[in-house]
Each structure stands twice: as structure tokens, then as C-alpha cells.
Amino acid sequence: MTGSAPPTGWRALWPAALQVDSRDRWRAGLGAGLGLLATALLCRALAPPLTGLPWLIAPLGASAVLVFAVPSSPLAQPWAVVGGNTLSALVGICCALGIPSLPLAAAVAVGSAVLLMFALRCLHPPGGATALLVVLTQVATFRYALFPVLLDSLVLVVVAVLYNNLTGRRYPAVPSVPVAAASRFSAADLDAALAHYNQVIDVNRADLESLLHFAEAQAYGRRLGDLRCEQVMTRQLITVDAATPLREGWRLLREHRIKALPVTDPAGRVVGIVTVADFLRHVDLDGHEGVGARLREFLRRTTTVPTPKPEVVGQIMTREVRVASADRAVTELVPLFSEGGHHHIPIIDAQRRLVGIITQTDLLKALHEAIG
């Protein structure tokens, strides 16, 4: 596995580029501007006269960054914005009124706001700024928590709901049920990993699970995409021709413990395939007793001529055979095995000559090694 070396020294302090295209960057920037403009205009129009209270709070700018730039974040959901800002304002007011020391009041306000937001599931970083702002400006009325804090937050959330959904970003980010998929980790594994990490992750759990499943599928497809049939096929072939006696064909199946024999012409091209099922199809299996005797009778060569009983594998083989070229991607064979009911796929070269065979066992082994 190759990759670039991690940056060192001062370069390590420079953050990696955000994996967001220019369209979404413009969408987020325009949304933040429109959200603040709508909030400012409405709240200024509704500002109570002669109260001296501001109609817009500075921490709302940080809230706008969250709800428009990362609308799927748990920190940006409506309850986080409204509850985080409003409750933090109440905490700040209490500290401003009850703690004479400004530095102490500021520290207690922010710390208490964080604990309260954790407890009420409304962790919102701008809430800490709201609590600090209230203490620094020595707000002494609880009306401040209702206006401008609560109203500002509500208006911003309403604009965010309208704008994000109109521009293709779901908001609020309602947790979705991840699509069931074959995966090397389960929901319980993810829960255990999150508990072990024991930190706030700025993405909701459902999106994180979907992201991990997608990344795993990408890696799975990348590792299998370059895998060709010639790399996993069985090359040691046991074949027969159409004139091979039934007894000989059955002996080869039993002796080599295989379930299918490709039938080839003198040029090595596939003309059919004979399987254990083809033999058993000509034996009455309705009765359990005497199956061995009936099979031996079927395999016995008939000396009388003519005879209606099949004598050679060409008479019982399956003539419509699905084959695959040696340079074909292994992933393309998966539907043939999983949905098409195939158990053996002969592999041919550019001249359509038989060069190998892939069985279900070969496929499973290749898939296991690719994801191991």
C-alpha cells in the first residue's frame, strides 16, 4: 500500500484541504449571509422599543456557519442552536448577577453552559460564546434570553430549514436507517468504537455509519476491480469429449472429487459441461432404495444396438454453457453465481479454447483474500 508521507514540522500545523466542492462552498456562504440578513431585518423590526436591548447577538454568526456549512452536524441541529444559545444565555445572566468577579463569572458561565448543554443534549459551540458575551456585557435582565437570543436563534433555524432543503441539503438531519449491506463491521461494532473514542464527533451516527460502509465498499470494489478470471481460475483441468463413455465420466468425477467436467472438441473449445446433477437426472431418485443399483445400471454400457439409453457424456451433457474470458473482471461473475444459479464457469482464451474453470469455491476464496 502506497501513500504520501505525513507532513512534519510547521507543515503539520497546516490543515488538510476540506473535501467540499466549490458549489457547496458557495451554497454555504450565500446561505449564511442570507440567514443573518433575514434574522437581522426581522429581529430589528420586532425589537421592543426603549428597552436598550440589542436585536442581534454576535455568536449567531458562528451558529450560521454551523447550520449552513455543516447542516448534518449534531452541533447544528435546531434544538442545539435554540437550546444551546438560549440556555447558555440564562446561565450567563445568572453568573453576571451572582458573581461579582468578572473573570470568575466568565469562567463559571462558560463551564456551566457546557455542562448544561451536554446534559440537555443541545451542545452548540456558539452557546459558550453567548454565555461569555452576557457576562462581559453585564446583562442583568432575563428578558435578554428571550430577545434577542431566543428569537434570533429561532429565525436563523427557520431560514436554515428552508434554504438547506431548497438547495439539496437535508436539514434537520433526521437519522436514517443505514442500508443493510454485507460488511466487516456491525452497528454494535461502531457503537463500541464510539464509546472507546469517548469524544464528541461532529457528524451524526447514521451518517458516520453510512460513510464507513461506503468507504468499505469503495475499497472492496477497488481491490476486486483489478482481479481477473485468469488470476483465480483453476488451471489443472479434467476434461472429457462428447464420446467419453458414461462410466469413464462418472469415474473421473468421483476420483477427482469434482462436480463438473467440461466437454471439449478436438480444438479445445467448450461444447458442453457434464455434472453430477446430469447423471442423477437420468436415475429415478423417487425411491431411496436401490439408487446405487440403478446408477450402476445406467452407467453399464449396452451391447445391443440400437439402444434408447444414453451411452456417452455427449448425450447427457448441458450444451448451453456460460463461459467467461480469461481477462474478464471477477466481479462480473458474482451475479452469475449468486443469482444465475451457476456453480462452474469455464474460462476461455482469445481463441475460445478452454484454459481454466472457476467454481464457487474459487470465487469465495478470491473474495476472501481480496478483503482480508
Backbone hydrogen bonds, N-H to C=O, Kabsch-Sander energy under -0.5 kcal/mol:
donor,donor_aa,acceptor,acceptor_aa,energy
11,R,8,T,-1.2
12,A,9,G,-1.1
13,L,10,W,-1.4
14,W,11,R,-1.1
20,V,18,L,-2.0
25,R,21,D,-1.7
26,W,22,S,-2.4
27,R,23,R,-2.2
28,A,24,D,-2.5
29,G,25,R,-2.5
30,L,26,W,-2.7
31,G,27,R,-2.1
32,A,28,A,-2.4
33,G,29,G,-2.0
34,L,30,L,-2.7
35,G,31,G,-2.9
36,L,32,A,-2.2
37,L,33,G,-2.3
38,A,34,L,-2.7
39,T,35,G,-2.1
40,A,36,L,-2.7
41,L,37,L,-2.6
42,L,38,A,-2.2
43,C,39,T,-2.5
44,R,40,A,-2.1
45,A,41,L,-1.7
46,L,42,L,-1.6
47,A,43,C,-0.6
47,A,44,R,-0.6
51,T,48,P,-0.9
60,L,57,I,-1.2
61,G,58,A,-2.2
62,A,59,P,-0.6
63,S,59,P,-1.7
64,A,60,L,-2.3
65,V,61,G,-1.5
66,L,62,A,-1.7
67,V,63,S,-2.6
68,F,64,A,-1.8
69,A,65,V,-2.2
70,V,65,V,-0.6
70,V,66,L,-1.6
73,S,70,V,-1.9
76,A,73,S,-1.6
77,Q,74,P,-0.8
81,V,77,Q,-2.3
82,V,78,P,-2.8
83,G,79,W,-2.1
84,G,79,W,-0.7
84,G,80,A,-1.5
85,N,81,V,-1.9
86,T,82,V,-2.2
87,L,83,G,-2.5
88,S,84,G,-1.5
89,A,85,N,-1.8
90,L,86,T,-2.0
91,V,87,L,-2.3
92,G,88,S,-2.6
93,I,89,A,-2.4
94,C,90,L,-2.2
95,C,91,V,-2.2
96,A,92,G,-2.6
97,L,93,I,-2.2
98,G,94,C,-2.1
99,I,95,C,-2.1
105,A,101,S,-2.7
106,A,102,L,-2.6
107,A,103,P,-2.2
108,V,104,L,-2.7
109,A,105,A,-2.4
110,V,106,A,-2.2
111,G,107,A,-2.4
112,S,108,V,-2.7
113,A,109,A,-2.2
114,V,110,V,-2.2
115,L,111,G,-2.0
116,L,112,S,-2.5
117,M,113,A,-2.6
118,F,114,V,-2.3
119,A,115,L,-2.3
120,L,116,L,-2.3
121,R,118,F,-1.1
122,C,117,M,-2.5
127,G,124,H,-2.6
128,G,124,H,-0.6
128,G,125,P,-1.3
129,A,125,P,-0.9
130,T,126,P,-2.2
131,A,127,G,-2.3
132,L,128,G,-2.1
133,L,129,A,-2.7
134,V,130,T,-2.3
135,V,131,A,-1.7
136,L,132,L,-2.7
137,T,133,L,-2.2
138,Q,135,V,-1.1
139,V,134,V,-2.1
144,Y,141,T,-1.3
145,A,142,F,-1.1
146,L,142,F,-0.6
146,L,143,R,-0.8
147,F,143,R,-3.0
149,V,144,Y,-1.7
150,L,145,A,-1.5
151,L,146,L,-1.7
152,D,148,P,-3.0
153,S,149,V,-2.3
154,L,150,L,-2.5
155,V,151,L,-2.6
156,L,152,D,-2.3
157,V,153,S,-2.2
158,V,154,L,-2.3
159,V,155,V,-2.4
160,A,156,L,-2.3
161,V,157,V,-2.5
162,L,158,V,-2.1
163,Y,159,V,-3.0
164,N,160,A,-2.4
165,N,161,V,-1.5
166,L,162,L,-1.8
167,T,163,Y,-1.6
168,G,165,N,-0.9
169,R,164,N,-3.3
170,R,168,G,-0.5
174,V,172,P,-1.7
190,L,186,S,-2.0
191,D,187,A,-2.4
192,A,188,A,-2.2
193,A,189,D,-2.2
194,L,190,L,-2.5
195,A,191,D,-2.3
196,H,192,A,-2.1
197,Y,193,A,-2.4
198,N,194,L,-2.3
202,D,200,V,-0.5
203,V,201,I,-2.0
204,N,72,S,-0.8
208,L,204,N,-2.2
209,E,205,R,-2.6
210,S,206,A,-2.5
211,L,207,D,-2.6
212,L,208,L,-2.3
213,H,209,E,-2.4
214,F,210,S,-2.5
215,A,211,L,-2.5
216,E,212,L,-2.4
217,A,213,H,-2.5
218,Q,214,F,-2.5
219,A,215,A,-2.4
220,Y,216,E,-2.6
221,G,217,A,-2.9
222,R,218,Q,-2.6
223,R,219,A,-2.5
224,L,220,Y,-1.9
225,G,221,G,-2.4
226,D,222,R,-0.7
227,L,224,L,-1.6
228,R,226,D,-0.5
229,C,328,R,-2.2
230,E,326,A,-2.3
231,Q,228,R,-1.6
232,V,228,R,-0.6
232,V,229,C,-1.3
233,M,229,C,-1.9
234,T,357,I,-3.0
235,R,233,M,-0.5
237,L,235,R,-1.5
239,T,237,L,-0.6
240,V,262,P,-2.1
244,T,241,D,-2.0
246,L,311,E,-2.1
247,R,299,L,-0.5
249,G,245,P,-2.3
250,W,246,L,-2.8
251,R,247,R,-2.2
252,L,248,E,-2.2
253,L,249,G,-1.9
254,R,250,W,-2.4
255,E,251,R,-3.0
256,H,252,L,-2.1
258,I,253,L,-1.8
261,L,274,V,-2.9
263,V,272,G,-3.0
264,T,240,V,-2.4
264,T,262,P,-0.6
265,D,269,R,-2.0
268,G,265,D,-2.3
270,V,352,R,-0.6
271,V,263,V,-3.2
272,G,263,V,-1.3
273,I,318,T,-1.7
274,V,261,L,-2.6
276,V,259,K,-1.7
279,F,275,T,-1.4
280,L,276,V,-2.5
281,R,277,A,-1.7
282,H,279,F,-1.5
283,V,280,L,-1.5
285,L,283,V,-0.7
291,V,288,H,-0.8
294,R,290,G,-2.4
295,L,291,V,-2.4
296,R,292,G,-2.5
297,E,293,A,-2.2
298,F,294,R,-2.0
299,L,295,L,-2.2
300,R,296,R,-1.3
313,V,244,T,-2.7
314,G,242,A,-2.2
315,Q,312,V,-1.8
316,I,313,V,-1.2
317,M,313,V,-1.8
318,T,273,I,-2.9
319,R,317,M,-0.6
321,V,319,R,-1.2
323,V,321,V,-0.6
324,A,346,P,-2.0
326,A,348,I,-1.9
328,R,325,S,-1.6
330,V,227,L,-2.7
332,E,329,A,-1.2
333,L,330,V,-1.9
334,V,330,V,-0.6
334,V,331,T,-0.8
337,F,333,L,-1.7
338,S,334,V,-3.0
339,E,335,P,-2.6
340,G,335,P,-1.9
342,H,336,L,-2.1
345,I,358,I,-2.7
347,I,356,G,-3.1
348,I,324,A,-2.4
349,D,353,R,-2.0
352,R,349,D,-2.0
354,L,268,G,-3.2
355,V,347,I,-3.0
356,G,347,I,-1.4
357,I,234,T,-1.4
358,I,345,I,-2.4
359,T,357,I,-0.5
360,Q,343,H,-1.2
363,L,359,T,-2.3
364,L,360,Q,-2.7
365,K,361,T,-2.3
366,A,362,D,-2.2
367,L,363,L,-2.5
368,H,364,L,-2.5
369,E,365,K,-2.3
370,A,366,A,-2.0
371,I,367,L,-1.7
372,G,368,H,-0.9
